[in-house]
Amino acid sequence: MAPPSSVIVATEKSTSDFTLLQVHDSDSQMFLEKKQKATNPKQFRWFLLLKLHKVLTCLSWLTTGFKATFGLVKKRISLSDTCDEDPKYRGKLYKIIKIFLALSIGALVIEIIAHFKKWNLHNMMMIQPFEVQGLLQWSYVAWLSFREDYVAPFVLLVSKFCIVLFLIQSLDRLVLCLGCFWIKFKKLKPFIEEDAYDVEDPSNFPMVLVQIPMCNEREVYAQSIGAASQLDWPKDRILIQVLDDSDDSNLQNLIKDEVSTWKEKGVNIIYRHRLIRTGYKAGNLKSAMSCDYVKDYEFVAIFDADFQPNPDFLKLTVPHFKGKPDLGLVQARWSFVNKDENLLTRLQNINLCFHFEVEQQVNGHFLSFFGFNGTAGVWRIKALEESGGWLERTTVEDMDIAVRAHLNGWKFIYLNDVKVLCELPESYEAYKKQQHRWHSGPMQLFRLCLPAILTSKISTWKKANMIFLFFLLRKLILPFYSFTLFCVILPFTMFIPESELPLWVICYIPIVMSFLNILPSPKSVPFLVPYLLFENTMSVTKFNAMVSGLFQLGSAYEWVVTKKTGRSSESDLLAYAERESKSSNEDKILRRHSESGLEILCKLKEAKKPEKKRNKVYRKELALAFLLLIACARSLLSEHGLHFYFLLFQGLSFLVMGLDLIGEQVS
């Protein structure tokens, strides 16, 4: 062994001309080791301090966020009146959800005990009766045996049934998208005959009736009346009916004043108010069509109170009827003035863009049939009369008349390029009630129309399309499997691993279908995941509405007018004034008229102070949120991975909806 201060030189020969020398100095090695020992503790302490600072910062951020969230939730619960949510909107479904929630809590407690006692599922199934220790373990073994023999097969059967429905509906969605792609690729669209109407001869223009049904539309009545009065059509060939069902005398006077203002400007417009307000919108339209002068008109255009057609609307729609005696309806597309107002309106925009761009356009082009949207459309009055007119038997009078017209052989045209500006509901309460009406009404109509469909003279293919695709698949099966599969079966499978759903059912196919839904509105792609969670969350409302409409339960026949905000009212008044100042020198509207319109709007706001609004708490959504989060905790015990994240985010989305934290927030 060499002394400590010695230097060892090792020489090695190689095939090349170079020689490698390795020098080992034991003193230098000891020096480096001492230096590392001296510096490492200081660096390590600084490293620990930095890590501790990051941890404390993170904890402080989480604590602040949790405190703020908890405070918001506490305030929301304390200020919200849970009674505001009418019990008939909850019904038996809420009780069933509570039973499921109680069962899931009990199952989670048992699974936690089994997890900490290390009662492995495989070992428990192989255990002999004499090896069971204690009553608790015996109960757990008995539950496993009962679950495997009876519960799991039933859940597996129901889940397979729902998966089949899910695949069929996904296939239908894919076919619709392919049809839309074909229309875009071939640039197919309805055409107008070149010599439809002689622009220079107003007497050749057909007589058009414009109807604006409204009921307590305080925020938007002025903009709809103003927009209809701006329609570019010969004044002696058009009549505007303002069909006011308002029960507020002050509002009635304001609407009368607005009608009088436009009448003084030369617009052919009248005001109608029913003394007996029955049948909601259908009753209002039916009453208006019974007027004697209606027989002088050939077409009727309908606009809801928040719709603002462009001046050229009639010139883009009515000419399609020329030379097509079997054409009964021309439907235009909706466009939304407040689609970027909040997350709720953005998600609604995705749904409605797909509905108009894909569903309505494909059905209109290939089948010449689709559901009338209730507004922004022009009907041939003869088609309405031959189909039985407006009926008050359901809450979807628009779909009702469309189905009856189709059964009588009338064809429809959808114009994707003609857009009418309107407003989306900005609060979750308004949207929820709107969706309840939109999904309970079709089931009411299906029960009533099924015999007529079966006995009608249309082709067998059209009958099958109307029954299986239009009604069953898109109005019944969609909300049924969405709620049952993702809100009931999926959390249950966390406690029944024998019937666990595959990943492609809960992740891959839903994401692909959601992506197809978003394609018509490309700017919404960043909202893909929120949209998927939102649709699953809304399935409880749609399922409840579908069941109530099918079996005539609860609030199936209740009509609730969707609340409007009238965000564009003031700007529209200014725009109308500017348009009219350019359009006619004889009937010139100066800026002061616009200002007087704004003064009227201010008086309107002062005339009746709106009631104090509150965000509400929805019990069904909260119960489902806790059910999904409990199932999420169970999946964490069994390390399910993707199932855990899906249940976590879906549970949180239900929590957000239940606390009404989406959409318009009232301070």
C-alpha positions in Angstrom: 0.0 0.0 0.0 1.4 3.4 -1.0 1.9 6.1 1.6 -0.8 8.9 1.8 1.4 11.6 0.1 2.6 9.4 -2.8 1.4 9.7 -6.4 0.7 6.6 -8.3 1.3 6.7 -12.1 -0.2 3.9 -14.1 0.8 3.4 -17.8 -1.2 1.3 -20.2 -0.3 0.4 -23.7 -2.8 0.6 -26.5 -2.8 -0.3 -30.2 -2.3 3.4 -31.0 0.7 5.5 -30.4 -0.8 7.3 -27.4 -0.2 6.4 -23.7 -2.8 6.9 -21.0 -1.6 8.1 -17.6 -3.9 7.9 -14.5 -2.7 10.0 -11.6 -4.1 9.2 -8.1 -3.5 11.8 -5.5 -5.0 10.8 -2.1 -4.5 14.3 -0.6 -6.5 16.0 -3.4 -9.4 13.4 -3.0 -9.5 14.1 0.8 -9.6 17.8 0.1 -12.6 17.5 -2.3 -14.5 15.3 0.1 -14.0 17.8 3.0 -15.1 20.6 0.7 -18.3 18.7 -0.3 -19.1 18.0 3.3 -18.6 21.6 4.2 -20.8 23.0 1.4 -23.6 20.3 1.2 -25.3 21.1 4.5 -25.7 24.8 3.6 -27.1 23.9 0.1 -29.3 21.3 1.6 -30.7 23.8 4.2 -31.4 26.3 1.5 -33.0 23.6 -0.6 -35.3 22.7 2.3 -36.2 26.3 3.0 -37.1 26.8 -0.7 -39.2 23.7 -0.7 -40.9 24.7 2.6 -41.6 28.1 1.1 -43.3 26.6 -1.9 -45.3 24.2 0.2 -46.4 27.0 2.5 -47.3 29.2 -0.4 -49.3 26.4 -2.0 -51.1 25.6 1.3 -51.8 29.3 1.8 -53.3 29.5 -1.8 -55.3 26.3 -1.2 -56.5 27.6 2.2 -57.5 30.9 0.7 -59.3 29.3 -2.2 -61.1 26.8 0.0 -62.1 29.5 2.4 -63.4 31.7 -0.4 -65.3 28.7 -2.0 -66.7 27.6 1.4 -67.8 31.2 2.1 -69.5 31.4 -1.3 -71.2 28.1 -0.8 -72.3 29.0 2.7 -73.6 32.4 1.6 -75.4 30.8 -1.4 -77.1 28.3 0.8 -78.0 30.9 3.5 -79.4 33.4 1.0 -81.1 30.9 -1.3 -84.6 29.6 -0.7 -84.7 26.0 -1.5 -88.4 26.2 -1.6 -88.0 28.4 -4.8 -87.4 25.1 -6.6 -91.0 23.9 -6.9 -91.3 20.3 -5.5 -93.1 19.2 -8.7 -89.8 19.7 -10.5 -88.2 17.2 -8.1 -91.0 14.7 -7.7 -90.3 11.0 -7.2 -86.9 11.2 -9.0 -85.5 13.2 -6.1 -86.6 10.6 -3.6 -85.1 7.8 -5.6 -81.8 9.7 -5.8 -81.8 10.2 -2.0 -82.3 6.4 -1.6 -79.3 5.7 -3.9 -77.3 8.3 -2.0 -78.0 6.6 1.3 -77.1 3.2 -0.1 -73.8 4.5 -1.5 -72.8 6.1 1.8 -73.4 2.8 3.6 -71.5 0.9 0.9 -68.6 3.3 1.1 -68.3 2.9 4.9 -68.2 -0.9 4.5 -65.6 -0.7 1.7 -63.4 1.6 3.8 -63.5 -0.9 6.7 -62.7 -3.7 4.3 -59.9 -1.7 2.8 -58.2 -1.0 6.1 -58.8 -4.6 7.4 -57.2 -5.8 4.1 -60.2 -8.0 3.1 -59.2 -8.7 -0.4 -62.0 -9.4 -2.8 -60.5 -12.6 -4.2 -59.6 -13.9 -0.8 -63.0 -13.2 0.7 -64.7 -15.1 -2.2 -62.4 -18.1 -1.5 -62.8 -18.1 2.3 -64.4 -21.0 4.1 -67.3 -20.5 6.5 -65.2 -21.6 9.5 -62.5 -19.0 8.7 -64.9 -16.1 9.1 -64.0 -13.9 12.0 -66.7 -11.8 13.6 -70.2 -10.6 12.5 -68.8 -7.8 10.4 -66.7 -10.0 8.2 -69.5 -12.5 7.9 -71.8 -9.6 6.7 -69.2 -8.5 4.2 -68.8 -12.0 2.8 -72.5 -12.4 2.6 -72.8 -9.1 0.7 -70.1 -10.1 -1.8 -71.9 -13.4 -2.5 -75.3 -11.7 -2.9 -73.7 -9.0 -5.1 -72.0 -11.5 -7.4 -75.1 -13.7 -7.8 -78.0 -11.2 -8.0 -76.9 -7.5 -8.1 -74.1 -7.7 -10.6 -76.0 -9.6 -13.4 -78.9 -7.1 -13.2 -76.6 -4.1 -13.3 -74.6 -5.6 -16.1 -77.8 -6.3 -18.1 -79.0 -2.7 -17.7 -75.6 -1.3 -18.5 -75.3 -3.4 -21.7 -78.8 -2.2 -22.8 -77.8 1.5 -22.2 -74.5 0.9 -24.1 -76.4 -0.4 -27.1 -78.7 2.7 -27.0 -75.6 4.9 -26.6 -74.0 3.3 -29.7 -77.1 3.6 -31.8 -77.5 7.3 -30.9 -73.8 7.9 -31.6 -74.2 6.3 -35.0 -77.1 8.6 -35.7 -75.0 11.6 -34.7 -72.2 10.4 -37.0 -74.6 10.0 -39.9 -75.9 13.5 -39.4 -72.4 14.9 -39.4 -71.6 13.0 -42.6 -74.7 14.4 -44.2 -73.8 17.9 -43.2 -70.3 17.4 -44.6 -71.8 16.2 -47.9 -74.0 19.3 -48.1 -71.0 21.6 -47.4 -68.8 19.6 -49.9 -71.4 19.8 -52.7 -72.5 23.3 -51.7 -76.1 22.3 -51.7 -78.7 24.8 -50.7 -82.3 25.7 -51.5 -82.7 27.9 -54.5 -85.1 30.8 -55.5 -86.5 31.1 -59.0 -84.9 34.0 -60.8 -88.3 35.7 -61.6 -89.9 35.0 -58.3 -91.3 38.5 -57.8 -91.0 41.7 -59.8 -89.3 44.2 -57.5 -90.5 47.1 -59.5 -94.1 46.1 -59.2 -95.2 45.9 -55.5 -98.6 44.5 -56.5 -96.9 41.2 -57.4 -95.7 40.7 -53.9 -97.8 38.2 -51.9 -99.7 39.4 -48.8 -97.7 38.6 -45.6 -98.9 38.6 -42.0 -96.3 39.1 -39.3 -97.2 37.9 -35.8 -95.2 38.8 -32.6 -96.7 36.8 -29.7 -95.5 38.0 -26.3 -96.4 37.7 -22.6 -94.9 40.0 -20.0 -91.9 40.6 -22.2 -91.0 43.9 -20.5 -87.3 43.9 -21.5 -87.5 43.1 -25.2 -90.9 44.1 -26.6 -89.6 47.4 -28.1 -86.8 45.8 -30.1 -89.0 43.0 -31.6 -91.7 45.5 -32.6 -89.1 47.9 -34.0 -87.3 45.1 -36.0 -90.6 43.8 -37.5 -91.6 47.4 -38.5 -88.3 47.7 -40.4 -89.0 44.7 -42.7 -88.5 45.6 -46.3 -91.8 44.7 -47.9 -94.5 46.9 -49.6 -96.5 48.5 -46.9 -99.8 47.7 -48.4 -98.8 44.0 -48.7 -97.9 43.4 -45.0 -99.6 43.6 -41.6 -97.9 43.3 -38.3 -99.9 41.8 -35.4 -98.6 42.4 -31.9 -100.2 39.7 -29.8 -99.9 40.8 -26.2 -100.9 38.3 -23.5 -99.4 40.5 -20.7 -101.3 40.6 -17.4 -99.6 43.9 -16.3 -101.7 46.9 -17.3 -98.7 49.3 -17.2 -96.8 47.0 -19.6 -99.9 46.8 -21.9 -100.0 50.6 -22.1 -96.3 50.8 -22.9 -96.7 48.2 -25.7 -99.7 50.1 -27.1 -97.6 53.3 -27.1 -94.9 51.5 -29.0 -97.3 50.2 -31.6 -98.9 53.7 -31.9 -95.5 55.2 -32.5 -94.7 52.9 -35.4 -98.2 53.3 -36.8 -97.7 57.1 -36.9 -94.7 56.4 -39.0 -96.8 54.7 -41.7 -96.3 51.1 -40.6 -99.3 48.8 -41.0 -99.4 47.5 -37.4 -102.1 46.6 -34.9 -102.2 45.7 -31.2 -104.3 42.7 -29.9 -104.9 41.6 -26.3 -106.9 38.6 -25.3 -109.3 38.9 -22.4 -109.3 35.2 -21.8 -105.7 34.0 -21.8 -105.9 30.2 -22.3 -103.6 27.9 -24.2 -100.4 29.9 -23.7 -98.7 30.7 -27.0 -100.8 28.3 -29.1 -104.0 29.9 -27.8 -102.6 33.4 -28.6 -101.7 32.4 -32.2 -105.0 30.6 -32.7 -107.0 33.6 -31.5 -105.0 35.9 -33.9 -105.6 33.5 -36.9 -109.4 33.7 -36.3 -109.6 37.3 -37.4 -111.6 38.0 -40.5 -108.9 39.9 -42.4 -106.4 36.9 -42.2 -108.2 35.3 -45.2 -106.6 38.1 -47.3 -103.1 36.9 -46.5 -101.1 34.0 -48.0 -98.2 33.7 -45.6 -97.6 34.3 -42.0 -94.1 35.0 -40.4 -93.8 34.4 -36.7 -91.2 36.0 -34.3 -90.9 35.6 -30.6 -90.5 38.8 -28.5 -86.7 38.6 -28.3 -86.2 38.0 -32.1 -84.9 40.8 -34.4 -85.1 39.9 -38.1 -83.1 41.9 -40.6 -85.0 44.1 -43.0 -84.4 41.7 -45.9 -85.8 38.7 -44.0 -89.0 38.4 -46.0 -87.2 38.9 -49.3 -84.9 36.0 -48.5 -87.6 33.6 -47.3 -91.0 34.2 -49.0 -89.7 33.8 -52.6 -88.9 30.2 -51.9 -92.6 29.5 -52.0 -92.9 30.6 -55.6 -93.4 27.5 -57.9 -93.6 25.1 -55.0 -97.3 24.5 -54.1 -96.4 21.7 -51.7 -94.0 23.8 -49.6 -95.5 24.7 -46.2 -92.7 26.1 -44.1 -89.5 28.1 -44.6 -87.4 28.1 -41.4 -84.4 30.5 -40.7 -81.5 30.0 -38.4 -81.1 31.6 -35.0 -78.2 33.8 -34.1 -77.4 34.9 -30.5 -76.6 38.4 -29.3 -75.3 37.2 -25.9 -73.5 33.9 -26.8 -70.3 35.0 -25.1 -72.0 36.5 -22.0 -71.0 33.6 -19.6 -70.1 30.0 -19.6 -73.7 28.9 -19.7 -74.5 30.8 -22.9 -71.3 29.5 -24.5 -72.4 25.9 -23.8 -75.9 26.6 -25.1 -74.5 28.1 -28.2 -72.6 24.8 -28.9 -75.8 22.8 -28.6 -77.9 25.1 -30.8 -75.2 25.6 -33.4 -75.2 21.8 -33.9 -79.0 21.7 -33.9 -79.3 24.3 -36.7 -76.1 23.6 -38.7 -76.4 19.8 -38.7 -79.8 18.4 -37.6 -82.1 21.0 -39.2 -80.0 21.4 -42.3 -79.6 17.6 -43.0 -83.2 16.8 -42.2 -84.4 19.7 -44.3 -82.3 18.7 -47.3 -82.7 14.9 -47.3 -86.2 14.5 -45.7 -87.9 17.9 -46.3 -89.1 17.6 -42.7 -87.8 18.9 -39.3 -89.3 20.4 -36.2 -90.5 23.9 -36.5 -88.5 26.1 -34.1 -91.6 28.2 -33.1 -90.2 31.4 -34.4 -88.1 32.9 -37.2 -90.1 31.0 -39.8 -92.7 31.7 -42.5 -95.7 29.4 -42.9 -98.1 29.1 -45.9 -101.4 29.8 -44.2 -103.1 27.1 -46.3 -100.7 24.6 -44.8 -101.7 25.7 -41.3 -105.4 25.5 -42.0 -105.3 22.1 -43.7 -103.2 20.7 -40.8 -105.7 21.7 -38.1 -104.2 25.1 -37.1 -102.7 25.8 -33.7 -103.7 23.3 -30.9 -103.3 23.9 -27.2 -102.9 20.2 -26.3 -99.1 20.3 -25.6 -96.4 22.8 -24.6 -94.6 22.4 -28.0 -97.2 23.8 -30.3 -94.5 24.4 -32.9 -93.5 20.8 -33.1 -97.2 19.7 -33.1 -98.1 21.8 -36.1 -94.9 20.6 -37.9 -95.7 16.9 -37.4 -99.4 17.3 -38.5 -98.3 19.3 -41.6 -95.8 16.6 -42.5 -98.5 13.9 -42.1 -100.6 16.0 -44.6 -97.9 15.9 -47.2 -96.4 19.4 -46.8 -92.7 19.9 -47.2 -90.3 22.2 -45.3 -87.2 24.2 -46.3 -84.4 25.2 -43.9 -82.2 28.2 -44.7 -78.9 28.1 -42.9 -77.7 31.4 -44.4 -80.7 33.4 -43.2 -80.1 34.3 -39.5 -82.3 36.1 -37.0 -80.8 37.6 -33.9 -82.2 36.5 -30.6 -81.2 36.0 -27.0 -80.1 33.0 -24.9 -81.2 32.5 -21.3 -78.4 33.7 -19.1 -79.4 32.2 -15.8 -79.5 28.5 -14.9 -83.0 28.8 -13.6 -84.4 30.1 -16.9 -82.4 27.6 -18.9 -83.5 24.7 -16.7 -87.2 25.6 -17.1 -86.8 26.1 -20.8 -85.2 22.6 -21.2 -88.0 21.1 -19.1 -90.6 22.4 -21.5 -88.6 21.4 -24.6 -88.2 17.8 -23.4 -91.6 17.1 -21.8 -93.6 18.5 -24.7 -92.3 16.1 -27.4 -93.2 13.1 -25.2 -96.7 14.5 -24.7 -96.9 15.0 -28.5 -95.6 11.4 -29.2 -98.4 9.9 -27.1 -101.0 12.0 -28.9 -99.7 11.7 -32.5 -98.7 8.0 -32.6 -102.1 6.7 -33.8 -102.2 9.5 -36.5 -98.7 8.6 -37.6 -99.5 4.9 -38.0 -102.7 5.6 -39.9 -101.4 8.4 -42.1 -100.9 8.1 -45.9 -97.2 9.0 -45.9 -94.6 6.3 -46.9 -93.5 3.6 -44.5 -89.9 5.1 -44.5 -91.3 8.5 -43.4 -93.3 6.8 -40.7 -90.3 4.9 -39.4 -88.2 8.1 -39.5 -90.7 10.1 -37.5 -91.3 7.3 -34.9 -87.8 5.9 -34.4 -85.5 8.8 -35.2 -87.4 12.0 -34.7 -89.3 10.9 -31.5 -87.8 7.8 -29.9 -84.1 8.2 -30.6 -83.6 11.9 -30.3 -86.3 12.8 -27.8 -86.6 9.7 -25.5 -83.5 7.5 -25.8 -80.9 10.3 -25.6 -82.0 11.7 -22.2 -82.7 8.2 -20.9 -79.3 6.6 -21.5 -77.4 9.8 -20.7 -78.9 9.9 -17.2 -79.0 6.2 -16.5 -75.6 5.3 -17.8 -73.5 8.2 -16.6 -75.3 9.3 -13.5 -76.7 6.0 -12.0 -74.9 3.0 -13.5 -71.4 4.4 -13.6 -71.3 5.3 -9.8 -72.9 2.0 -8.9 -70.3 0.0 -10.8 -67.7 1.5 -8.4 -69.3 -0.6 -5.7 -70.0 -3.5 -8.0 -66.7 -4.2 -9.8 -68.1 -7.2 -11.6 -70.1 -4.9 -13.9 -67.5 -2.1 -14.4 -68.0 0.0 -17.5 -65.2 -0.1 -20.1 -63.1 3.1 -20.7 -64.3 3.5 -24.3 -67.9 4.0 -23.0 -67.1 6.6 -20.4 -64.3 8.4 -22.2 -63.4 7.8 -25.8 -66.7 7.7 -27.6 -68.2 10.6 -25.5 -65.2 12.8 -26.3 -65.5 12.0 -30.0 -69.3 12.7 -30.0 -68.7 16.0 -28.1 -66.0 17.0 -30.6 -68.5 16.4 -33.4 -71.0 18.5 -31.6 -68.5 21.4 -31.3 -67.5 21.3 -35.0 -70.2 23.7 -36.1 -68.8 26.3 -33.7 -65.0 25.9 -34.0 -64.3 28.7 -31.5 -65.8 26.6 -28.8 -63.2 23.7 -29.0 -61.5 24.8 -25.7 -64.8 24.1 -24.0 -64.9 20.4 -25.1 -64.5 18.9 -21.6 -66.9 21.5 -19.9 -69.4 20.8 -22.6 -69.2 17.0 -22.0 -69.7 17.4 -18.3 -72.5 20.0 -18.8 -74.5 17.7 -21.1 -74.3 14.9 -18.6 -75.3 17.2 -15.8 -78.3 18.5 -17.8 -79.4 14.9 -18.4 -81.2 14.8 -15.0 -83.4 17.7 -16.0 -84.1 16.3 -19.5 -84.7 12.8 -18.1 -87.2 14.1 -15.5 -89.0 16.2 -18.1 -89.1 13.2 -20.6 -90.7 10.9 -18.0 -93.2 13.6 -16.8 -94.2 14.3 -20.4 -94.5 10.6 -21.3 -96.6 9.6 -18.3 -98.3 13.0 -17.7 -96.6 13.6 -14.3 -95.9 16.7 -12.3 -95.4 19.9 -14.4 -95.6 18.3 -17.8 -98.2 20.9 -19.0 -96.8 24.0 -17.3 -95.6 26.8 -19.6 -93.0 29.2 -18.1 -91.9 32.1 -20.2 -88.2 32.2 -20.6 -86.7 35.2 -18.9 -85.0 37.8 -21.1 -82.5 40.5 -20.3 -83.0 42.7 -23.4 -79.3 43.6 -23.6 -79.5 45.0 -27.1 -82.6 47.1 -26.6 -80.9 50.5 -26.3 -78.4 49.9 -29.2 -81.3 48.6 -31.3 -83.3 51.8 -30.8 -80.4 53.8 -32.0 -79.8 51.5 -35.0 -83.5 51.7 -36.0 -83.4 55.4 -36.0 -80.3 55.5 -38.2 -81.8 53.0 -40.6 -85.0 54.9 -41.0 -83.2 58.2 -41.4 -81.5 56.7 -44.5 -84.4 54.7 -45.9 -87.0 57.5 -46.4 -86.9 61.2 -46.8 -90.6 61.6 -46.2 -90.7 59.7 -42.9 -87.3 60.8 -41.5 -86.5 59.8 -38.0 -84.0 62.1 -36.4 -81.8 61.5 -33.4 -84.3 63.0 -31.0 -86.7 60.2 -31.8 -84.0 57.7 -30.8 -83.5 59.7 -27.6 -87.2 59.7 -26.9 -87.2 55.9 -27.3 -84.4 55.7 -24.7 -86.5 57.9 -22.5 -89.4 55.5 -22.8 -87.1 52.7 -21.9 -86.0 54.5 -18.8 -89.6 55.2 -17.8 -90.3 51.5 -18.4 -87.6 50.6 -15.9 -88.8 53.1 -13.4 -92.5 52.1 -13.8 -92.0 48.8 -12.2 -89.0 47.9 -10.2 -88.0 44.2 -10.8 -88.3 41.8 -8.0 -85.1 41.0 -6.1 -83.5 38.0 -7.7 -81.7 35.2 -6.0 -79.6 32.4 -7.1 -81.2 29.1 -6.1 -80.1 25.8 -4.7 -81.2 22.7 -6.7 -81.5 19.6 -4.5 -81.5 17.0 -7.3 -78.2 18.2 -8.6 -76.7 18.4 -5.2 -77.8 14.9 -4.3 -76.3 13.5 -7.5 -73.1 15.5 -6.9 -72.7 13.8 -3.5 -73.6 10.4 -5.1 -70.9 10.8 -7.7 -68.3 12.1 -5.3 -68.9 9.2 -3.0 -68.4 6.8 -5.9 -65.3 8.8 -6.7 -64.0 8.1 -3.2 -64.7 4.4 -3.7 -62.9 4.3 -7.0 -59.9 5.9 -5.3 -59.7 2.9 -2.9 -59.6 0.5 -5.8 -57.3 2.7 -7.9 -59.5 2.9 -11.0 -57.7 5.8 -12.5 -59.7 7.3 -15.3 -63.0 6.4 -13.6 -61.8 8.4 -10.6 -61.2 11.5 -12.6 -64.4 11.3 -14.5 -66.5 10.8 -11.4 -64.6 13.6 -9.6 -65.1 16.3 -12.3 -68.7 15.1 -13.1 -69.5 15.3 -9.4 -68.0 18.8 -9.2 -70.0 19.9 -12.2 -73.2 18.7 -10.5 -72.2 20.6 -7.4 -71.7 23.8 -9.5 -75.1 23.4 -11.0 -76.8 22.5 -7.7 -75.4 25.7 -6.1 -76.4 27.7 -9.2 -72.8 28.9 -9.7 -73.1 28.8 -13.5 -74.7 31.5 -15.6 -76.0 34.8 -14.3 -74.9 35.5 -10.7 -76.9 37.9 -8.5 -74.8 39.7 -5.9 
